Amino acid sequence: MKLLNDKNLMKHYIDKFQLDTIFDKDMSPYMKLFLCEKGEMICKIDDELEWIYFLVKGKLKVFNLLLNGKSTLLRFSIPLSIVGDLELFKKYKVKNNVEALNEAIIIGIKVDDIRKYAGEDSLFLRFVIENLSHKLYTFSNLSALNQAYPFINRFVSYLIAITSDENNNKLIDEIKTNNLTELANFFGVSYRHLNRVIKDLCDSGIIKKNNKEIVILDYERLKDMSGGHYE
């Protein structure tokens, strides 16, 4: 992550998301602005929690690692969301991997400063509770999505999520697929099943597979096939 020493940009995001209203105390002196490149890890499982991050631009992918070595998608996070709230008060190590899906900007506050100055702040605690409630809702939504729709619809929803910005506006048409086996594990399906779904979408003229790249040809039809949204 790259530290951005830009006071005007910091003020812009504080004002945009009214971050000054979620604390009883002025926490701006303890805030740092960071730029995260696409694919950069914000935190990893079993890291010591050192920062609380507020996502103010971009989209993050949150996923877990199972005991069998396979990973599973939990959600995508958009502004304004928090990274580290689950671990903050119980002093857990980081529970999930968090990756920047595209270029992202986050505001960080050291955990020690949060605990010292906002650990009993009712405004901040209410904000944390609201965000934890939203995460519980999205987890329930993901469980319902996985049970209610065939894999092809869930895969389409995933393609939409990773090619759009935080406002669900299309950003890109091309997706790198360096490891289809890893992607299949991500969804808990076989490599053969994933390839069959990709072929069906190619045969329908919705996407095109070029070596290690998927190109979206018909974004509107892709959205029509979506089995809901990962959020």
N, C-alpha and C positions, 0 to 999 in steps of 0.2 A: 504494500500500500504506500502511496505517495502522500506525504503531508502537504497540504495546501495552505500557505500563509497568505490568505486572501480575506481580509476583514470584511470587505464589502459583500463577497459571496457568502461568507458565514452569516452576516446580518440578513442577507436575502432569504436564506433557508430558515433561519430562526423566525423571521417575520412570516414567511409563507406558511409554515406549519405551526405557528404560534407556540414555539417551544418555550417561550418565556412564561406561558400560562400554565404549564404542567408542573412547575416548581414553585414553591412558596418563596424560596431563596433564589437570587440571581445566580444561575449556574453558568452563565456565559464565559466567565473567566477560566472555567475548567474544561471548556469545550475545544476540541480539535477537529479540523476538517480534513478528510482523507479522500483521495481518489483511488478507486479500485479498478484495475483493468479487467476486461472480459476473461473469465476463466480463473481469476485469482481467488484463492481461498481466504475467506474472512476469518474463519476459525475452524478447527478440526476437533473431532472427538478426542476426549481426554486431555485437551489443552487446559492449562490453568486459566481461569477467567480473569483477565486483567482489565478489560474495557467493556463498557456497555455501549453499543452502537445504535444510532438512529439512522435508518435508511431514508435519505431525502431525495435521491434520484436514482433511477435504474430499477433493476429487478434482481432478486437473489434466489438461488435454488437451495432448498434445505433438504438434506437427505441423511439417512442413517446407514450404519453398517451392521449387518446381522452377524451372528456367531459363525455362520457358515461361510463368511467372507463376501457374501453378496450384499449389494446396497439396495435401498428401497427409497423411493421418492416420498417425501412428506408433504411438501407444499412449495409454492413460490411466494416470495414476500415482495410487496410493493410499498412505496411510501404511504403513510409514515408507519414503519414497523420497527420493532426493537429486536436486537440480537443480544442475548445474554440474560433476558429477564427470567427465564426458567431457572437458571442456575444462581441467580443473584443472592437470594436470601437464605437458601439452604447451603450455600457455599459448595455446590456440586462442581465437579469438573465439567467441561463442555460436553453436552449430550449428543449434539448433531453436527454434521459437517454443513458449512454454509459457504456457498460459492457465488461469485458475481456472474450472473448470466450474461450481462452486457456491461458496458462501462457504468460504474455506479459511484455515487458520492455518499459518504456516510459521515455523521458527526459522532465523535467518540468522547466519552467521559470515563476517566479511570474509575474502576470499581471502588477503590478506597475512598475516592471523593464522593461517589454516590452514597456509599454507606455512612460516611461521616456527616454529609450535609443534607442528604435527602432520605436517609434510612427510615425516618419517622415522619416524613413529609406526606400529609394526607392527600395533597393534590397529585404528587408523583405516584403514590401507592394506588390511587384510583386509576390513573392512567395505565399503570402496569396491569392491574386487574382487568381493565377493558381489553388490553392487548392479549392477555392470556386467554380471555373468553373467546376472542376472535380466533385464536390459534386452535382452541378446542373445537370451535365450530367448523373450521376448515378441515381439521382432521376427521371429523364426523362426515363432512361432505365428501372427502376423498374416499372414506370407507364405503359410503353409499355409491359413489361413482364406480368404484371397483366391483361392487356386487351387482349393480343394476345394468351395466353396459358391457357388451362384448369388447374384447381387447382392441379391435380395430377402431372403435369409437374413442377409447381411452388414449390410444396412440395418436389419433388425430388431435385430440385435446392437448396432448403434450406438444405436438408440432406447433400448434397455434401459440401455446404459452411461451415456447423458447424462441419464437420468431417475432414476438410483439413486445411493445414497451409496457410500462406500468399502466397505460391508459388503453391497452389492448389495440393499439394502432400498429399495423404491420411495420416491422423494421427491416427485415431481410427476407430473401427468397431462398437462400442457400444454407444448408446445415451440414456441418462436418460430421461424418459417422465413422470415426477411426476404428471403433471396436463395437461391432454389432452384438457380440456375445455379452459384453458388459451392459449394453443397452437392454438386451433381453433379460438379463438378471435383474436389472433395475425394475422391470415390470413383472418379474416372476413368471415369465413365459419361456418357452424353448427358443433356441436360435432358429430352428426350422419354422416355428410359428411366426416369429417376427419377420423372417424373410418372405413367408407366404403373404402376410399382410402388406408388406411393402410392394410385392409384385402385384397384388390386387389393386392397390392404389395407383401403381404405374399403368396397369392395363386399363384403368378407368380414366386415364389422362389427368389425374389430379396432381400427381407428383412425377418426377423423373429421377432415376438413380444413376448417377455417374460415378463409377468407382467408389470412392469414399465420401461421396457427397449426395445429399438429397436436395433436389430443386423443386420448390412448390410452383406448380403451373396454374392451378385454379384455387385461389385462396377462398373465394366465396363458397365453392362446393365443399372445401375443407371445413369451413365453419358450419355448414349445414349438417355435416356428419358428426360434429362434435358431441361428445357425451357429457356436456357440462364444462366447467372451468376448473382448472387447478389454480387455487389462490390461497 
